[in-house]
């Protein structure tokens, strides 16, 4: 890990997130993922008392492709993860990595003031947490 003090989630998170409605089909979600070059999508809340969801490539592989389901006949809400684990932007990257390991997750939403401000993943934790220069 870098010696320059505590690294936070905010320093490594991906700020550009793509939000979708849970009612779209998986084929449309895959088109969106390809267009924006994302490995996951945030599924919007339906109302104030709802929670955010997340759709990962792994969800599509395990629940659509492996089960030989037609992606144009499966809605995102059927296979997404909801509710999702979220972290604060000022959380230590070290603790974020421990949270990922403890709950066996690879991505988390970064929430600030009840709004999604980014996404953090193992990929970003590793690249941001190591001094590769």
SVG drawing of the C-alpha trace seen along z (x, -y; Angstrom):
<svg xmlns="http://www.w3.org/2000/svg" viewBox="-42 -15 49 39">
<polyline fill="none" stroke="black" stroke-width="0.4" points="0.0,0.0 1.1,-3.6 2.8,-5.3 1.2,-8.8 -1.5,-8.4 -4.8,-6.7 -6.3,-6.1 -10.1,-6.6 -12.7,-5.1 -13.3,-8.6 -9.7,-8.6 -10.2,-5.4 -13.9,-5.2 -15.4,-5.4 -17.5,-8.5 -19.3,-7.9 -22.2,-5.5 -25.0,-4.5 -28.4,-4.1 -31.2,-2.1 -34.7,-1.1 -35.2,2.4 -38.0,3.0 -35.7,3.1 -34.7,6.4 -31.3,7.9 -30.5,7.6 -31.0,3.8 -28.9,3.7 -26.1,5.5 -26.3,3.0 -26.0,0.1 -23.1,1.8 -21.3,2.3 -21.9,-1.3 -20.7,-2.9 -18.0,-0.3 -19.2,0.6 -19.1,3.9 -22.1,3.0 -25.2,0.9 -27.0,-0.8 -30.7,-0.1 -32.7,-3.1 -35.0,-3.2 -38.7,-3.0 -39.6,-5.4 -38.1,-7.1 -38.6,-4.0 -37.0,-1.6 -33.3,-0.7 -30.8,-0.8 -30.0,2.3 -27.0,3.4 -26.6,5.6 -23.2,7.2 -21.8,9.2 -21.6,12.1 -25.4,11.9 -26.0,12.1 -23.5,15.0 -24.9,17.0 -28.6,16.3 -29.2,15.9 -26.4,17.5 -25.7,20.5 -29.4,21.2 -30.0,20.8 -32.5,18.0 -33.3,15.6 -31.8,12.2 -34.6,10.3 -37.2,12.2 -35.6,11.6 -36.0,8.3 -33.2,6.7 -35.2,6.8 -35.4,10.6 -31.6,11.1 -30.2,7.9 -28.8,7.7 -31.0,5.7 -30.4,4.2 -26.7,3.7 -24.0,3.0 -22.8,-0.6 -19.9,-2.5 -19.1,-6.1 -16.6,-8.0 -14.5,-8.8 -14.1,-5.1 -10.6,-3.8 -9.7,-1.7 -8.3,0.9 -11.7,1.3 -13.5,1.3 -11.3,4.3 -12.1,6.1 -15.8,5.5 -15.6,6.9 -13.9,10.0 -16.2,10.5 -19.4,10.2 -18.0,11.9 -18.8,9.0 -16.8,7.5 -18.6,4.1 -20.2,1.6 -22.1,-1.6 -20.6,-4.8 -23.4,-6.8 -23.3,-10.3 -26.3,-12.2 -28.6,-9.4 -27.2,-9.7 -24.9,-7.4 -21.7,-9.3 -19.6,-6.4 -18.9,-2.7 -15.9,-0.9 -14.7,2.5 -11.8,4.9 -10.2,3.8 -10.2,0.1 -9.1,1.0 -6.1,2.9 -5.1,0.3 -5.7,-2.6 -4.2,-0.9 -0.8,0.0 1.9,-2.3 2.5,-1.1 4.8,-4.0"/>
</svg>
